[in-house]
Amino acid sequence: MAEYWTREELEAAAPYGTVNVQVDNEVRLMTTDEWSAWIDGQVGMEKPVDGEGAI
Amino acid sequence: MATNFPTSLDSLTNPAAGDSLSSPSHAAQHSNVNDAVEALQAKVGVDGSAVTGSLDYKVANQGLTLVKSQNIIGPTASVTVTNAFSSTFDNYRITVNADGSANGIGYEFQLGSATTGYYWTGTYLTLSSGPTRFVGNPAAAFNLGVTGAGHNSMAVSDVFWPYQGLRTSYINHSTGAAIYYTSAGYQQDFTSFTDFTIYIISPYVLNAGTIRVYGYNNG
């Protein structure tokens, strides 16, 4: 049975201040707005089944 | 005898040990060799030759040229590759070897700052199911398939006319965690792009890998 992401679950899995973005060789933390949009993108989406199709 | 090269191979006469300088003609011997060497030079071409029939031009203007190689410095949610596209090439090949933080996680790529207007269709196959149709109609990015943990995710995308200010199209083939993805489509804007960004859906990250951009030579 499919499970779906809640915002709380996503935030707990990747808290603000722990996620980087990279531009060429420069790495920085996501801004609040970037992180919030990134999290929002998966709220309500089906959780992937880890290893599906793996050999 | 003027040289026939490169139309055909020359058949040069070698003098024997007891021959006089007049038969075969010593001057003609030098002349023939000089002509042949000049014909060889013309066929090879000078550095940066603009002569389309020269080997130098053909080597420089066929196949793929590496534009950029970018290591993924993980953990990161996205990697932007700047100055990937330019007027030098019309079409590009992007290869991605990525180590995701989990198997089977979707990852995508955007052109420049365009976050809408990606129309594409594709299919995927797993070991136990498919083909399954999936679409971006429209989506926020082109599809790259899914990651595999432990560097078993590879994607190859051909990107057509990203810099020309026309609609940019793409064709992608990829595999991650033994799932095969293929997709193709276009981005609707008539925009010239120089950069692209690969990103993975939350809450996952890319841990390592390499992104390479090649230009298709027009020769």
Boltz contact constraints between the chains, C-beta under 6 A:
constraints:
  - contact:
      token1: [A, 10]
      token2: [B, 202]
      max_distance: 6.0
  - contact:
      token1: [A, 10]
      token2: [B, 203]
      max_distance: 6.0
  - contact:
      token1: [A, 13]
      token2: [B, 203]
      max_distance: 6.0
  - contact:
      token1: [A, 14]
      token2: [B, 202]
      max_distance: 6.0
  - contact:
      token1: [A, 14]
      token2: [B, 203]
      max_distance: 6.0
  - contact:
      token1: [A, 19]
      token2: [B, 77]
      max_distance: 6.0
  - contact:
      token1: [A, 20]
      token2: [B, 76]
      max_distance: 6.0
  - contact:
      token1: [A, 21]
      token2: [B, 77]
      max_distance: 6.0
  - contact:
      token1: [A, 21]
      token2: [B, 78]
      max_distance: 6.0
  - contact:
      token1: [A, 22]
      token2: [B, 73]
      max_distance: 6.0
  - contact:
      token1: [A, 22]
      token2: [B, 76]
      max_distance: 6.0
  - contact:
      token1: [A, 22]
      token2: [B, 79]
      max_distance: 6.0
  - contact:
      token1: [A, 23]
      token2: [B, 80]
      max_distance: 6.0
  - contact:
      token1: [A, 24]
      token2: [B, 82]
      max_distance: 6.0
  - contact:
      token1: [A, 27]
      token2: [B, 73]
      max_distance: 6.0
  - contact:
      token1: [A, 38]
      token2: [B, 77]
      max_distance: 6.0
  - contact:
      token1: [A, 38]
      token2: [B, 202]
      max_distance: 6.0
  - contact:
      token1: [A, 39]
      token2: [B, 202]
      max_distance: 6.0
  - contact:
      token1: [A, 42]
      token2: [B, 201]
      max_distance: 6.0
  - contact:
      token1: [A, 42]
      token2: [B, 202]
      max_distance: 6.0
  - contact:
      token1: [A, 48]
      token2: [B, 104]
      max_distance: 6.0
  - contact:
      token1: [A, 48]
      token2: [B, 105]
      max_distance: 6.0
  - contact:
      token1: [A, 50]
      token2: [B, 102]
      max_distance: 6.0
  - contact:
      token1: [A, 50]
      token2: [B, 103]
      max_distance: 6.0
  - contact:
      token1: [A, 51]
      token2: [B, 103]
      max_distance: 6.0
  - contact:
      token1: [A, 52]
      token2: [B, 104]
      max_distance: 6.0
  - contact:
      token1: [A, 53]
      token2: [B, 126]
      max_distance: 6.0
  - contact:
      token1: [A, 53]
      token2: [B, 127]
      max_distance: 6.0
  - contact:
      token1: [A, 53]
      token2: [B, 177]
      max_distance: 6.0
  - contact:
      token1: [A, 53]
      token2: [B, 178]
      max_distance: 6.0
  - contact:
      token1: [A, 53]
      token2: [B, 179]
      max_distance: 6.0
  - contact:
      token1: [A, 54]
      token2: [B, 103]
      max_distance: 6.0
  - contact:
      token1: [A, 54]
      token2: [B, 177]
      max_distance: 6.0
  - contact:
      token1: [A, 54]
      token2: [B, 178]
      max_distance: 6.0
  - contact:
      token1: [A, 55]
      token2: [B, 178]
      max_distance: 6.0
